[in-house]
Amino acid sequence: MTKPAPPGKAVREIVPGDSRWAELTHSDNHRFAIVPDRFVLPRKGHQVVAALQDAVDDRLEVSCRSGGHCGEDFIGAPRRNLVLDLCGLNRIAATDDGQRIRVEPGATVGEVQKALFRDWGTALPLGACSAVGMGGLVAGGGYGPLSRQLGLVADHLAAVEIAVVDEGRKVRAVTARADDDGELGELFWAHTGGGGGNFGIVTAYEFRSPAHLRSGGRILPKAAGGLNVQKIIYPWAMLDEATFATLVGRFFAWHEEHDRAGTPEASLFATFFLHHKSAQFLQLMVQSDADIDVGGAILAEFVAGLTEGTAVFGIPRGGLMTWLTGTRYMSQADCGDVMGARSASKSAYHRSAPTGDQLAVLYRHLTSDHPGQASYVMVNSYGGEINRRGSAATASPQRDSTAKSSWFTAWLDPAQDDLQIGWLRAAYEEFFAATGGVPVSGAATDGCYINYPDVDLKDARHNRSTATWHDLYYGANYERLRRAKRAWDPHDVFHHSLSIEL
Ligand SMILES: Cc1cc2nc3c(=O)[nH]c(=O)nc-3n(C[C@H](O)[C@H](O)[C@H](O)COP(=O)(O)OP(=O)(O)OC[C@H]3O[C@@H](n4cnc5c(N)ncnc54)[C@H](O)[C@@H]3O)c2cc1C
């Protein structure tokens, strides 16, 4: 007879009728409901293997969720019989030999940031949103405010523990390491930007940073002693088309000029929220490493340069903060107005600044009469250490961009779905009109980010270019990802609307 699991150790199963059901059926984006027959919430890797084996034996549709921040309906569609919710698989610890830091996929960015700092005085270039899960973030490459200094999250990956389904439909737990050859090496590589939900269920990532980013015997980069942080508001009332174009154009130009790795300027990272005018303001969030940018001169010069010679001035808030406090100050919240919203997003990598015509398109859409309190284009710093690697070194091919944009809109009322998505499509497709409505790889742009997924890229009404959706996300790396898919998920157990095809 099977011994009953001690209280708190059993795999939790949640089915309709449970008081937790309604909460579980939504992730971050409330546009999509996730309605399987049941959720299973494992706490251990072997429980993932067992639940997956049962699902495969019964030919069930299965998917998994870590932090639930997927922008598209990858987890709920096609309708699943079973969703493994990995929120309880969230330990963060050094490996037994002390050579790597092991992080389980349900750990959130905020949890990992705190643990890395408090336990080891270290940091990884994790994302800006503290509630994003490591499960999806790392598999898609992952970037954040330290990326110009430290590269992508996946650049620090040393091993992936993953439950896979083989040709005979047997579920196996395998560990793929950075130095593995052959198919295991390909499975590892596929997790450096191939995206979640493609090859199996990751039960842990192990990190060990490249030698040139480590110091003092640490496994990962040392966290800075402090951060210079500023959140600066530019009221729309102060802006006209010319000054808008000046500020945005200069933001891009600074990044083109300062895109080299290892420079003091690479310690600066900024996010420019170009909010729709119904939000009343634009917001610049900018930080620099206070151990490098001592006194904050680089940051101050960057900020002053945006408005120099114009009548526009920003309203600043911030200052010098210790590392973890500064990081939390700059992070996107896991509470308040962002909760419960429906949303849609698009993305672009930028090699060079937009043209004057593109900025005019942007200005027109941001100042239209659209109800866009939560509609914006977020332009993020890129380049620096990210661009030290080549396009094929990891599965994330975009290695010579200088900025990355996320086009986003959020709303509460389902009746606004068409209106809000229509605004987003019009702004993005007109902005990229010269290249078929999407940012094809060329002189100015270099495709899209798989972690900001957008099913419109598969739709000829919205992607009128000759570049396919996978050209835009993966470029020449796609065929190698398909080979890994055929080797590691031959039955296509793991699939969604933008998954790697067999
Ligand atoms: C508000 C917000 C802020 C963001 N900020 C950033 C940022 O600063 N930097 C950045 O790089 N990205 C950012 N993102 C994008 C984010 O990286 C992706 O949405 C990522 O996929 C989320 O991971 P998750 O585990 O939270 O998502 P989930 O919704 O749980 O999963 C996303 C996909 O990965 C799959 N998946 C999840 N866990 C696993 C696993 N263990 N094994 C295999 N597949 C798995 C899922 O099945 C799904 O297909 C942001 C997104 C949002 C909504």
The ligand as an SDF file (V2000), in Angstrom:
LIG
                    3D

 53 58  0  0  0  0  0  0  0  0999 V2000
    4.6150   43.0530  -16.8120 C   0  0  0  0  0  0  0  0  0  0  0  0
    5.6730   42.2820  -17.5620 C   0  0  0  0  0  0  0  0  0  0  0  0
    6.9950   42.6800  -17.4540 C   0  0  0  0  0  0  0  0  0  0  0  0
    7.9910   41.9910  -18.1230 C   0  0  0  0  0  0  0  0  0  0  0  0
    9.2830   42.4050  -17.9950 N   0  0  0  0  0  0  0  0  0  0  0  0
   10.2580   41.7230  -18.6380 C   0  0  0  0  0  0  0  0  0  0  0  0
   11.6340   42.1270  -18.5170 C   0  0  0  0  0  0  0  0  0  0  0  0
   11.9650   43.1100  -17.8470 O   0  0  0  0  0  0  0  0  0  0  0  0
   12.5600   41.3920  -19.1670 N   0  0  0  0  0  0  0  0  0  0  0  0
   12.2440   40.3080  -19.9230 C   0  0  0  0  0  0  0  0  0  0  0  0
   13.1380   39.6790  -20.4730 O   0  0  0  0  0  0  0  0  0  0  0  0
   10.9600   39.9230  -20.0720 N   0  0  0  0  0  0  0  0  0  0  0  0
    9.9770   40.6010  -19.4490 C   0  0  0  0  0  0  0  0  0  0  0  0
    8.6790   40.2070  -19.6020 N   0  0  0  0  0  0  0  0  0  0  0  0
    8.3950   39.0540  -20.4610 C   0  0  0  0  0  0  0  0  0  0  0  0
    8.6340   37.7530  -19.7200 C   0  0  0  0  0  0  0  0  0  0  0  0
    9.9990   37.4190  -19.7690 O   0  0  0  0  0  0  0  0  0  0  0  0
    7.8320   36.6220  -20.3910 C   0  0  0  0  0  0  0  0  0  0  0  0
    6.4850   36.9180  -20.3130 O   0  0  0  0  0  0  0  0  0  0  0  0
    8.1330   35.2820  -19.7380 C   0  0  0  0  0  0  0  0  0  0  0  0
    7.7700   34.2450  -20.6190 O   0  0  0  0  0  0  0  0  0  0  0  0
    7.3530   35.1250  -18.4510 C   0  0  0  0  0  0  0  0  0  0  0  0
    7.7300   33.9670  -17.7800 O   0  0  0  0  0  0  0  0  0  0  0  0
    6.7010   33.3540  -16.7190 P   0  0  0  0  0  0  0  0  0  0  0  0
    7.3040   32.1240  -16.1900 O   0  0  0  0  0  0  0  0  0  0  0  0
    6.2790   34.4250  -15.7740 O   0  0  0  0  0  0  0  0  0  0  0  0
    5.4750   33.0870  -17.6610 O   0  0  0  0  0  0  0  0  0  0  0  0
    4.4860   31.8590  -17.9050 P   0  0  0  0  0  0  0  0  0  0  0  0
    3.2500   32.5180  -18.3910 O   0  0  0  0  0  0  0  0  0  0  0  0
    4.3700   30.9890  -16.7130 O   0  0  0  0  0  0  0  0  0  0  0  0
    5.1920   31.0580  -19.0640 O   0  0  0  0  0  0  0  0  0  0  0  0
    5.5080   31.6300  -20.3090 C   0  0  0  0  0  0  0  0  0  0  0  0
    5.7750   30.5150  -21.3280 C   0  0  0  0  0  0  0  0  0  0  0  0
    6.8670   29.7260  -20.8710 O   0  0  0  0  0  0  0  0  0  0  0  0
    6.4410   28.3970  -20.6170 C   0  0  0  0  0  0  0  0  0  0  0  0
    7.0590   27.9510  -19.3740 N   0  0  0  0  0  0  0  0  0  0  0  0
    6.9070   28.4940  -18.1590 C   0  0  0  0  0  0  0  0  0  0  0  0
    7.6030   27.7870  -17.2660 N   0  0  0  0  0  0  0  0  0  0  0  0
    8.2160   26.8110  -17.9420 C   0  0  0  0  0  0  0  0  0  0  0  0
    9.0550   25.7380  -17.5370 C   0  0  0  0  0  0  0  0  0  0  0  0
    9.3860   25.5560  -16.2680 N   0  0  0  0  0  0  0  0  0  0  0  0
    9.4920   24.8820  -18.4900 N   0  0  0  0  0  0  0  0  0  0  0  0
    9.1480   25.0290  -19.7830 C   0  0  0  0  0  0  0  0  0  0  0  0
    8.3340   26.0260  -20.2150 N   0  0  0  0  0  0  0  0  0  0  0  0
    7.8810   26.9050  -19.2890 C   0  0  0  0  0  0  0  0  0  0  0  0
    4.9280   28.4410  -20.4950 C   0  0  0  0  0  0  0  0  0  0  0  0
    4.3410   27.2040  -20.7930 O   0  0  0  0  0  0  0  0  0  0  0  0
    4.6120   29.5390  -21.4920 C   0  0  0  0  0  0  0  0  0  0  0  0
    4.6550   29.0130  -22.7850 O   0  0  0  0  0  0  0  0  0  0  0  0
    7.6610   40.8820  -18.9400 C   0  0  0  0  0  0  0  0  0  0  0  0
    6.3270   40.4920  -19.0670 C   0  0  0  0  0  0  0  0  0  0  0  0
    5.3440   41.1800  -18.3800 C   0  0  0  0  0  0  0  0  0  0  0  0
    3.9120   40.7560  -18.5210 C   0  0  0  0  0  0  0  0  0  0  0  0
  1  2  1  0
  2  3  1  0
  2 52  2  0
  3  4  2  0
  4  5  1  0
  4 50  1  0
  5  6  2  0
  6  7  1  0
  6 13  1  0
  7  8  2  0
  7  9  1  0
  9 10  1  0
 10 11  2  0
 10 12  1  0
 12 13  2  0
 13 14  1  0
 14 15  1  0
 14 50  1  0
 15 16  1  0
 16 17  1  0
 16 18  1  0
 18 19  1  0
 18 20  1  0
 20 21  1  0
 20 22  1  0
 22 23  1  0
 23 24  1  0
 24 25  2  0
 24 26  1  0
 24 27  1  0
 27 28  1  0
 28 29  2  0
 28 30  1  0
 28 31  1  0
 31 32  1  0
 32 33  1  0
 33 34  1  0
 33 48  1  0
 34 35  1  0
 35 36  1  0
 35 46  1  0
 36 37  1  0
 36 45  1  0
 37 38  2  0
 38 39  1  0
 39 40  1  0
 39 45  2  0
 40 41  1  0
 40 42  2  0
 42 43  1  0
 43 44  2  0
 44 45  1  0
 46 47  1  0
 46 48  1  0
 48 49  1  0
 50 51  2  0
 51 52  1  0
 52 53  1  0
M  END
$$$$
